[in-house]
Amino acid sequence: MVRPFIGKQEIWFSMRTTSRVTATARAGMVYGMVEQIFQDCRDMSETEEYIRTLEDALTTSDGIISGQDDLITILKRQHELRRVTDALTHYSEFSAFIRTQAEKLRDIGRRIEDLNHKAILNQGRLAEARDTRNELTEAIKQIASMATGMMTMANQAQSIPPSPSIPVDETPKFSEIMESYAESKSKELKNERDSRVMKVTLAQFLEIVGDKPLASYKGKDAHLFIETMRRLPNNYGKNSITPVPILDSIASADFQEKHAGKDIPRLSDATVEKRVTFLRSLWDYMRPIGHVEKNIWKGFKFKSEKVRAVEDWSEENLTRLMNYPWTTRTFSRTTYAFVTAIAAYSGMRQSEICHLRCEDFVHTDDGWMIYIQEHPPVMVNGKEVKFSPKSEAGERVVPIHSELIKLGLIKYVERMKKAGKTFIFYDLKPAGLDNLLSHNFQHGFSRHKIKAGVTPENVFHSFRHSVSTILRNEDATIREVWIDAVLGHIGDTSRKSQGVTTYLHQIGAKNLKKTINRIHYPESFQIAKLFE
């Protein structure tokens, strides 16, 4: 009978707590009170039979009123303790909501008073109805009091100012923190290449977006950087010591594609995502300091790219590689043959082989060994060359396979030592941004294998895969830890970075030599043809 007056099926009323238990208790009390009021109204509007039963219902009214007093006390204490913390972030919406609900409660009270008045006029001869009117009036006053209290709380919440935003002018500019952040972050990165890429990324962001206070950067700035990097040619900065401006490089690539019909490869999404990772870390670093309110780099999506699988060398591709004559002039046939042979009979990485020094070849009681270890930088052709193993497990001892000795590797190393050479492959010159000796070899080998007709799934790194497969298919006498030790896999966690001498003592030279000598290939693989 009340619904036509208020135009709603139900009324929502906040219990002002995040605790389910407290909210349930409060809701139960309020529900009981309101339900009793409506039931009394229904009873009064029907037959005298319901009115007679009203006397029994009124006996419980004292408990309801007492419960309302407790509820008011709880709400007042809750108000004193919580200080309307929820209103700090949503005070405007909360205030409007409370006002609306208070008005609805007052409207309900007015409607109930009208019903009471009509009931008393129609059934004025009943003394019980007069008592009921008094009880209902008291209940209405309690509801009105609750609404007034909530209005006061809403007004107080509205007077609490929101948390201030970070003043833009008080935060440092990007250029002011870029170098100090890069220096501290470089200590956490795995290798020098990642450190260099991070510094380049910070400089590219500065070039593309511009220098301004950190707090003033928005999501649109992050979007501009990402979209610009996606258009950047993938060889940008690789062929020039002083690269051209980024926008000029993009414009040149666009022109060549449009007018010269060339297809200029751009940076992949995987590469762009890695660059964004460095910037996202910078913003995460600046948030606790108070220089930025949020990380503008979160939420961007990047396409996942399928990584080309590297497979073991097939017998067909090995035959093609062996039989194709060496024609590259960047470095000698001898260097090409020995680097390839060492990879095939040790599983060493390309960079490890190309940076081998004469002093890394050591004769022990158990035969010739290669010590893969870090050396101080040296100058080669006016460029500083430095190399360190890829990981802690990369510093290791690798016995020299008998096939390599047959090919004359030790005699070659002795000749280089007598000639005063530091690196055994002295004709490999430093190149690339990192001044690596392996840079030119990698490109030369790739061109050679393509000319030889080797299919794409086999690359230089496939020798490492092949050695791993060959050894792991051996019988149980070749232990997994020995294989990891030879290949320099991080799986050998017992050693950490203890130095090659301690490492050799712990693993055992005989076990390493036994592992190396299990490397074998099909008879069709004639390694000596590489030198012809």
C-alpha positions in Angstrom: 0.0 0.0 0.0 3.1 2.3 0.4 4.6 1.5 -3.0 2.1 3.7 -5.0 3.1 6.6 -2.9 6.9 6.3 -3.2 7.0 4.7 -6.7 9.6 2.1 -5.8 9.6 -1.6 -5.1 12.3 -1.4 -2.5 14.5 1.1 -0.6 18.3 0.7 -0.3 19.8 1.9 3.0 23.6 1.8 3.7 24.8 0.2 6.9 28.0 2.3 6.7 30.5 -0.6 7.3 32.7 -2.9 5.3 32.2 -5.8 7.8 29.7 -8.4 6.6 29.0 -9.4 10.2 28.3 -5.9 11.5 26.3 -5.1 8.4 24.1 -8.2 8.9 23.4 -7.3 12.5 22.5 -3.7 11.7 20.4 -4.8 8.8 18.5 -7.3 10.9 17.5 -4.6 13.5 16.5 -2.1 10.9 14.6 -4.7 8.9 12.7 -5.9 12.0 11.7 -2.3 12.9 10.5 -1.4 9.5 8.7 -4.7 8.9 6.9 -4.3 12.2 5.8 -0.8 11.2 4.4 -2.0 7.9 2.8 -5.0 9.4 1.0 -2.8 11.9 -0.2 -0.6 9.1 -1.5 -3.6 7.2 -3.3 -4.9 10.3 -5.0 -1.6 10.9 -6.2 -1.4 7.3 -7.9 -4.8 7.4 -10.5 -6.4 9.7 -11.0 -6.0 13.4 -9.5 -9.5 13.8 -6.1 -8.2 13.0 -6.6 -5.2 15.3 -7.3 -7.5 18.2 -3.9 -9.2 17.7 -2.2 -5.9 17.7 -2.0 -5.9 21.5 0.2 -9.0 21.4 2.5 -7.4 18.8 2.9 -4.2 20.9 4.3 -6.1 23.8 7.5 -6.5 21.7 7.7 -2.8 20.7 9.8 -1.9 23.8 12.5 -4.3 22.6 12.4 -2.8 19.1 12.8 0.8 20.5 15.6 -0.4 22.8 17.3 -1.9 19.8 17.0 1.4 18.0 18.8 3.1 20.9 21.6 0.6 20.6 21.8 1.1 16.9 22.0 4.8 17.3 24.8 4.4 19.8 26.7 2.1 17.5 26.3 4.5 14.6 27.6 7.4 16.7 30.6 5.4 17.8 31.3 4.2 14.3 31.1 7.8 13.2 33.7 8.9 15.8 36.1 6.1 15.0 36.0 6.0 11.2 35.7 9.7 10.5 34.1 8.9 7.3 37.2 7.6 5.6 35.2 6.2 2.7 34.0 9.7 2.0 37.6 10.9 1.2 37.5 9.5 -2.3 33.7 9.5 -3.0 32.4 12.3 -0.8 30.3 14.0 -3.5 28.5 10.8 -4.5 28.1 9.8 -0.9 26.6 13.2 0.1 24.1 13.1 -2.7 23.1 9.5 -1.9 22.6 10.2 1.8 20.4 13.2 1.0 18.3 11.2 -1.4 17.8 8.4 1.1 17.0 10.8 4.0 14.3 12.4 1.9 12.9 9.0 1.1 12.9 8.1 4.8 11.1 11.3 5.7 8.6 10.7 2.9 7.9 7.2 4.3 7.4 8.7 7.7 4.9 11.2 6.4 3.0 8.4 4.6 2.9 6.3 7.7 1.6 9.2 9.7 -1.2 9.7 7.1 -2.0 6.0 7.5 -2.1 6.2 11.2 -4.4 9.2 11.1 -6.8 7.4 8.7 -6.7 4.3 10.9 -7.5 6.2 14.0 -10.4 8.0 12.3 -11.9 4.8 11.1 -11.3 2.8 14.3 -11.3 5.6 16.9 -13.4 3.4 19.3 -10.4 1.1 19.8 -8.1 2.1 22.6 -5.4 -0.2 21.3 -5.2 1.9 18.1 -4.4 5.0 20.2 -1.5 3.1 21.9 -0.3 1.9 18.5 -0.3 5.4 17.2 2.0 6.5 20.0 4.4 3.6 19.3 4.5 4.2 15.6 5.0 7.9 16.1 8.0 7.2 18.3 9.4 4.8 15.7 9.0 7.5 13.1 11.0 9.9 15.2 13.8 7.4 15.5 14.0 7.0 11.8 13.9 10.7 11.3 16.7 11.0 13.8 18.8 8.5 11.9 18.3 10.4 8.7 19.3 13.7 10.4 22.4 12.1 11.7 23.4 10.7 8.3 22.8 14.2 6.8 25.2 15.7 9.3 27.8 13.0 8.5 27.4 13.8 4.8 27.9 17.5 5.3 31.0 16.8 7.4 32.4 14.5 4.7 31.8 17.2 2.1 33.9 19.6 4.0 37.0 17.3 3.9 39.1 18.3 0.9 40.4 15.6 -1.5 44.0 14.6 -1.4 46.1 17.1 -3.3 47.7 16.2 -6.6 51.5 16.3 -7.1 52.5 19.9 -8.1 54.0 19.6 -11.6 56.5 22.3 -11.1 58.0 20.7 -8.0 58.9 17.4 -9.8 62.3 17.1 -11.6 62.5 17.0 -15.4 63.2 13.7 -17.2 66.6 14.8 -18.2 67.6 15.6 -14.6 66.9 12.0 -13.3 67.7 10.0 -16.5 71.5 9.6 -15.9 71.3 8.9 -12.2 68.5 6.4 -12.7 70.4 4.6 -15.5 73.5 4.4 -13.4 71.8 2.8 -10.4 69.6 0.5 -12.6 72.7 -0.7 -14.6 73.9 -2.5 -11.5 70.8 -4.7 -11.4 70.9 -5.7 -15.1 72.4 -9.0 -16.2 74.9 -7.7 -18.8 76.3 -4.6 -20.3 74.2 -4.9 -23.5 71.0 -4.6 -21.5 72.5 -1.6 -19.7 73.3 0.0 -23.0 69.9 -0.6 -24.5 68.3 0.9 -21.4 70.3 4.1 -21.8 69.5 4.3 -25.5 65.8 3.8 -24.7 65.8 6.7 -22.2 67.5 8.9 -24.7 65.0 8.0 -27.4 62.1 8.8 -25.1 63.6 12.2 -24.5 64.1 12.8 -28.2 60.6 11.7 -29.2 58.4 13.1 -26.4 60.5 15.9 -25.1 61.9 17.1 -21.8 59.4 18.2 -19.1 58.6 17.6 -15.4 57.9 13.9 -14.7 54.4 14.6 -13.2 53.3 16.2 -16.4 53.8 13.1 -18.6 50.5 11.5 -19.5 49.3 8.3 -21.2 49.2 10.1 -24.6 53.0 10.7 -24.2 53.5 6.9 -23.7 51.3 6.2 -26.7 53.3 8.6 -28.9 56.6 6.9 -27.9 55.2 3.4 -28.6 53.7 4.3 -32.0 56.9 6.1 -33.0 59.1 3.2 -32.1 56.9 0.8 -34.0 57.6 2.8 -37.2 61.4 3.0 -36.6 63.5 0.8 -39.0 64.9 -2.2 -37.2 68.5 -1.4 -38.3 68.3 2.1 -36.7 71.6 3.0 -35.1 73.4 -0.2 -36.1 75.3 1.1 -39.1 76.3 4.5 -37.9 78.2 5.8 -34.9 76.2 9.0 -34.9 72.6 8.0 -35.9 70.3 10.4 -37.6 67.3 11.8 -35.7 64.5 9.3 -35.2 61.9 11.2 -37.1 64.3 11.7 -40.0 65.0 7.9 -40.1 61.3 7.1 -40.1 60.6 9.7 -42.9 63.4 8.2 -45.0 62.0 4.7 -44.6 58.5 5.8 -45.5 59.8 7.6 -48.6 61.8 4.5 -49.7 58.7 2.3 -49.3 56.4 4.7 -51.1 58.6 5.8 -54.0 61.3 3.2 -54.3 59.2 0.2 -53.7 61.4 -1.1 -50.9 60.2 -3.0 -47.9 61.8 -1.5 -44.9 61.5 -3.8 -41.8 60.5 -1.9 -38.7 61.0 -2.7 -35.0 59.0 -5.7 -33.9 56.5 -5.4 -31.1 58.7 -7.6 -28.9 61.5 -5.1 -29.2 59.3 -2.2 -28.5 57.8 -4.0 -25.5 61.3 -4.5 -24.1 62.1 -0.8 -24.5 58.8 0.0 -22.7 59.8 -2.3 -19.9 62.7 0.0 -19.1 60.5 3.1 -19.0 57.8 1.3 -16.9 60.5 0.4 -14.4 61.6 4.0 -14.2 58.0 5.2 -13.4 57.6 2.4 -10.8 60.9 3.7 -9.2 59.6 7.3 -9.1 56.1 6.6 -7.7 57.2 6.0 -4.0 59.4 9.1 -4.2 56.3 11.1 -5.0 57.5 12.3 -8.5 54.6 10.7 -10.4 51.0 9.7 -9.4 50.6 6.7 -11.6 52.5 4.6 -14.1 51.6 5.9 -17.5 53.1 2.8 -19.2 50.6 0.2 -17.8 47.7 -1.1 -19.9 49.4 -1.0 -23.3 49.1 -4.3 -25.3 51.8 -5.8 -27.6 51.5 -8.5 -30.2 53.1 -11.8 -29.2 55.5 -13.1 -31.9 56.3 -16.6 -32.5 60.0 -17.2 -32.0 61.7 -19.2 -34.7 62.7 -22.6 -33.4 66.4 -23.5 -33.5 66.9 -27.2 -34.3 69.8 -29.6 -34.2 71.9 -29.8 -37.3 70.5 -32.2 -39.8 72.9 -34.5 -41.6 71.8 -33.0 -44.9 72.6 -29.4 -43.8 75.9 -30.5 -42.3 76.9 -32.0 -45.6 76.0 -28.8 -47.5 78.0 -26.7 -45.0 81.1 -29.0 -45.3 81.1 -29.1 -49.1 80.6 -25.4 -49.8 83.8 -23.5 -50.3 84.6 -20.5 -48.1 84.6 -17.3 -50.1 84.2 -14.5 -47.5 87.2 -12.1 -47.2 86.2 -10.5 -43.9 88.2 -13.1 -42.0 90.3 -16.2 -43.0 89.2 -19.7 -43.8 91.3 -20.9 -40.9 89.3 -18.8 -38.5 86.0 -19.9 -40.0 87.0 -23.6 -39.8 88.4 -23.6 -36.3 85.5 -21.5 -34.8 83.0 -23.9 -36.4 84.9 -27.0 -35.4 85.2 -25.9 -31.8 81.5 -25.2 -31.6 80.7 -28.7 -33.1 82.9 -30.5 -30.6 82.3 -28.5 -27.4 79.0 -26.8 -27.6 80.6 -23.5 -26.7 78.8 -20.2 -27.6 79.9 -18.3 -30.6 80.9 -15.2 -28.6 83.0 -17.5 -26.2 84.9 -19.0 -29.1 85.6 -15.7 -30.9 87.0 -14.1 -27.8 89.3 -17.0 -26.8 92.9 -15.9 -25.8 96.1 -17.8 -26.0 96.3 -17.9 -22.2 92.9 -19.7 -22.1 94.4 -22.9 -23.4 96.0 -24.8 -20.5 97.7 -28.2 -20.4 96.9 -30.2 -17.3 97.6 -33.8 -16.1 94.3 -34.8 -17.8 95.1 -33.1 -21.1 94.4 -29.8 -22.8 91.7 -27.6 -21.4 90.0 -24.4 -22.4 89.4 -22.0 -19.5 86.4 -19.8 -20.2 86.8 -16.9 -17.8 86.6 -13.1 -17.6 89.6 -11.0 -18.6 90.4 -7.3 -18.3 89.6 -5.2 -21.4 92.3 -4.8 -24.1 92.6 -2.4 -27.0 92.2 -3.8 -30.6 92.4 -1.4 -33.5 91.7 1.5 -31.3 88.6 0.0 -29.7 88.2 -1.5 -26.2 87.3 -5.2 -26.3 86.0 -6.8 -23.2 84.1 -10.0 -22.8 82.6 -11.9 -19.8 80.8 -15.2 -19.7 77.1 -15.0 -20.2 76.2 -16.2 -16.7 77.9 -17.4 -13.5 77.8 -20.9 -14.8 79.4 -19.6 -18.0 82.8 -19.4 -16.3 83.9 -23.0 -16.7 86.5 -25.5 -18.0 86.0 -27.3 -21.3 88.3 -30.2 -22.2 89.5 -30.1 -25.8 88.0 -32.9 -27.9 90.4 -35.3 -29.6 89.1 -34.4 -33.0 90.1 -30.8 -32.5 93.6 -31.9 -31.5 93.8 -33.9 -34.7 92.8 -30.8 -36.7 95.9 -29.0 -35.3 94.1 -26.6 -32.9 96.9 -26.8 -30.2 99.6 -26.2 -32.8 97.7 -23.2 -34.1 97.3 -21.8 -30.6 101.1 -22.2 -30.0 101.9 -20.4 -33.3 99.6 -17.5 -32.2 101.3 -17.4 -28.8 104.8 -17.2 -30.3 103.6 -14.5 -32.7 102.5 -12.4 -29.6 98.9 -12.5 -30.4 96.4 -11.9 -27.5 93.4 -13.5 -29.3 93.9 -16.7 -31.2 91.5 -15.5 -33.9 93.4 -12.2 -34.4 91.8 -11.4 -37.8 88.4 -10.9 -36.1 88.1 -7.2 -35.7 85.8 -5.5 -33.1 82.5 -4.3 -34.5 79.0 -3.4 -33.5 78.0 -1.1 -30.7 79.6 -3.5 -28.1 82.9 -3.9 -30.0 82.6 -7.7 -30.1 84.9 -9.9 -32.1 82.0 -12.2 -32.8 80.0 -9.5 -34.6 81.6 -9.9 -38.1 81.9 -13.7 -37.7 78.1 -14.0 -37.1 77.3 -12.1 -40.3 79.9 -13.9 -42.3 78.8 -17.3 -41.2 75.1 -16.5 -41.8 75.8 -15.4 -45.4 78.0 -18.5 -46.0 75.4 -21.0 -44.8 72.7 -19.3 -46.9 74.9 -19.6 -50.0 75.6 -23.3 -49.1 71.8 -24.0 -49.2 71.4 -24.6 -45.4 67.8 -24.3 -44.4 66.7 -21.6 -42.0 66.1 -23.8 -38.9 69.9 -24.5 -38.7 72.1 -21.6 -37.5 75.5 -21.4 -35.7 73.7 -21.9 -32.4 72.4 -25.2 -33.7 75.9 -26.7 -32.9 75.2 -26.1 -29.2 71.8 -27.7 -29.5 73.3 -30.7 -31.3 76.0 -31.2 -28.6 73.3 -31.0 -25.9 71.1 -33.6 -27.7 74.0 -36.0 -28.4 75.2 -36.0 -24.7 71.7 -36.3 -23.2 71.0 -39.3 -25.4 74.0 -41.1 -24.0 73.8 -43.8 -21.4 73.4 -43.0 -17.7 77.2 -42.9 -17.1 77.1 -39.4 -18.4 75.5 -37.4 -15.6 73.2 -34.4 -16.2 75.4 -32.2 -14.0 78.5 -33.0 -16.1 76.6 -32.0 -19.3 75.5 -28.7 -17.7 79.0 -28.1 -16.6 80.4 -28.5 -20.1 77.8 -26.4 -21.7 77.8 -23.7 -19.0 74.1 -24.1 -18.3 72.7 -22.3 -15.2 71.4 -25.7 -14.0 74.8 -26.3 -12.3 73.8 -24.3 -9.2 76.2 -26.0 -6.8 79.2 -24.0 -8.0 78.0 -20.4 -8.5 81.0 -18.1 -9.3 83.9 -20.0 -7.6 86.5 -19.6 -10.4 87.7 -22.2 -12.9 90.3 -23.8 -10.6 87.9 -24.6 -7.8 85.3 -25.6 -10.4 87.8 -28.0 -12.1 88.6 -29.6 -8.7 84.9 -30.1 -7.7 83.5 -31.5 -11.0 86.6 -33.5 -11.9 88.6 -33.1 -15.1 88.2 -36.8 -15.9 84.4 -36.5 -15.8 84.4 -33.5 -18.0 86.8 -35.1 -20.5 84.7 -38.3 -20.5 81.6 -36.1 -21.3 83.4 -34.2 -24.1 84.7 -37.3 -25.8 81.1 -38.7 -26.1 80.4 -36.0 -28.8 80.3 -37.7 -32.2 78.7 -37.1 -35.6 77.7 -39.3 -38.6 80.6 -40.5 -40.8 79.3 -38.1 -43.5 80.4 -35.2 -41.4 84.0 -34.7 -42.5 85.1 -31.7 -40.4 88.5 -31.6 -42.1 86.7 -30.4 -45.3 86.2 -27.0 -43.6 89.9 -26.3 -44.0 90.1 -27.2 -47.7 
